[in-house]
Each structure stands twice: as C-alpha cells, then as structure tokens.
C-alpha cells in the first residue's frame, strides 16, 4: 500500500465526507493521524436534498471513528445557503457532541455568489 511504503514517519491527514464504504475507511484508519470530516448536517432530509444520498453511511462511519480513534476526529459543519441554517448546524453540533466528538467547527460555506445564510 502506498501509505505503508512511501509515508513511513510522515503524519497523514485526510479531508473527507466519509460517505464511503466502511471497508474503505477501515483499510486506512490506522494509518491516518487526523481526519478532517465535512459533516454537512445530521438532518437526513437536508443531507439528501444537498447531496442526493442518504447519510446512514456517514453516521455509521462516524461511530466507527468515535469507537476506535476519537482523538483523530475534527469536524467542520458548513452553513450552506438554501439548505441549512445556524439552528440546524447547532443541532448537528449537539448530536455530534453527544456521540463523543469534541473538535467541531461551524462555518459559513462561501460560494462566491453570496455570503449570507
């Protein structure tokens, strides 16, 4: 594997939405030093409207990381105009905190069209 042969002694961070098959995450999680995870929302309806997919896999993968390596998790929750608002982001943050995640940042997603949410 590339990570094993090339990156020995190098810290590795992964920026991801973790909406991937569990086995993909399991294959790399021991080799990753820090996960920067984009969690658009934990509201299933909003997530589906924005991404076109369910967030079940995201939730399962988040729980896997919480169970195995919570110290490696950093979450970013974007406020996305037309999809979510401050209240939804705060609700997502509360639910993530209840899962055991501590490093959570809410920020305004900027498209260049408008910075207002």
C-alpha positions as CSV (number, residue, x, y, z in Angstrom):
1,X,0.0,0.0,0.0
2,X,1.3,3.5,-0.9
3,X,0.9,4.8,2.7
4,X,3.0,2.0,4.1
5,X,5.9,2.2,1.7
6,X,6.1,5.9,1.0
7,X,4.9,7.7,4.1
8,X,6.8,6.0,6.9
9,X,7.4,8.6,9.6
10,X,5.1,11.2,8.0
11,X,1.9,12.4,9.7
12,X,-1.1,11.9,7.4
13,X,-4.3,13.9,7.5
14,X,-7.4,13.1,5.4
15,X,-10.1,15.5,4.5
16,X,-13.3,13.6,3.7
17,X,-17.0,13.5,4.0
18,X,-16.6,9.8,5.0
19,X,-19.6,8.8,2.8
20,X,-17.6,5.7,1.7
21,X,-18.0,2.0,2.2
22,X,-16.9,1.1,5.8
23,X,-14.2,-1.3,4.5
24,X,-12.5,1.7,2.7
25,X,-12.4,3.6,6.0
26,X,-11.2,0.5,7.9
27,X,-8.4,0.0,5.4
28,X,-6.8,3.4,6.1
29,X,-8.0,4.5,9.6
30,X,-5.0,3.1,11.5
31,X,-2.6,4.9,9.1
32,X,-4.3,8.3,9.3
33,X,-3.2,10.7,12.0
34,X,-6.1,13.2,11.7
35,X,-9.5,13.1,10.0
36,X,-10.9,16.4,8.9
37,X,-14.5,15.5,8.3
38,X,-17.1,17.6,6.5
39,X,-20.5,16.9,8.1
40,X,-23.0,19.0,6.1
41,X,-25.8,18.1,8.5
42,X,-27.1,15.2,10.5
43,X,-30.6,16.0,9.4
44,X,-31.4,13.2,6.9
45,X,-33.8,15.3,4.8
46,X,-31.4,18.2,4.4
47,X,-28.5,15.9,3.7
48,X,-30.4,14.1,0.9
49,X,-31.5,17.4,-0.6
50,X,-28.0,18.7,-0.8
51,X,-26.0,15.5,-1.7
52,X,-28.6,13.3,-3.3
53,X,-27.6,10.5,-0.9
54,X,-28.6,9.1,2.5
55,X,-26.4,10.0,5.5
56,X,-26.7,6.5,7.1
57,X,-23.2,5.5,5.9
58,X,-21.8,8.8,7.3
59,X,-23.3,8.2,10.7
60,X,-22.0,4.6,10.8
61,X,-18.5,5.7,9.8
62,X,-18.5,8.5,12.3
63,X,-19.5,6.0,15.0
64,X,-16.7,3.7,13.9
65,X,-14.2,6.5,14.3
66,X,-15.6,7.5,17.6
67,X,-15.3,4.0,18.9
68,X,-11.8,3.4,17.5
69,X,-10.0,6.7,17.5
70,X,-12.0,9.7,18.7
71,X,-8.8,11.8,19.3
72,X,-8.2,11.8,15.5
73,X,-11.5,13.4,14.6
74,X,-12.0,17.1,13.6
75,X,-15.5,18.0,12.3
76,X,-16.4,21.0,10.1
77,X,-20.1,21.8,9.7
78,X,-20.9,24.2,6.9
79,X,-23.8,26.6,6.9
80,X,-25.0,26.2,3.2
81,X,-27.3,28.9,1.9
82,X,-30.6,27.4,0.8
83,X,-30.0,24.1,2.6
84,X,-29.4,24.7,6.3
85,X,-29.1,27.5,8.8
86,X,-27.5,28.3,12.2
87,X,-30.1,26.3,14.1
88,X,-29.6,23.2,12.0
89,X,-25.8,23.5,12.4
90,X,-26.1,23.9,16.2
91,X,-28.4,20.8,16.3
92,X,-25.8,18.9,14.3
93,X,-23.1,20.0,16.6
94,X,-25.1,19.0,19.7
95,X,-25.7,15.5,18.2
96,X,-22.0,15.1,17.3
97,X,-21.0,16.1,20.8
98,X,-23.5,13.5,22.2
99,X,-21.7,10.9,20.0
100,X,-18.4,11.8,21.8
101,X,-16.9,14.2,19.3
102,X,-15.2,17.3,20.8
103,X,-13.5,19.1,17.9
104,X,-16.4,20.7,16.0
105,X,-16.3,23.9,13.9
106,X,-19.3,25.6,12.3
107,X,-18.5,27.9,9.4
108,X,-20.2,29.7,6.6
109,X,-19.8,27.9,3.3
110,X,-18.9,30.5,0.7
111,X,-19.8,30.0,-3.0
112,X,-18.7,33.4,-4.2
113,X,-22.3,34.2,-5.1
114,X,-23.4,35.4,-1.6
115,X,-22.0,35.0,1.9
116,X,-25.4,35.3,3.6
117,X,-27.0,32.3,5.1
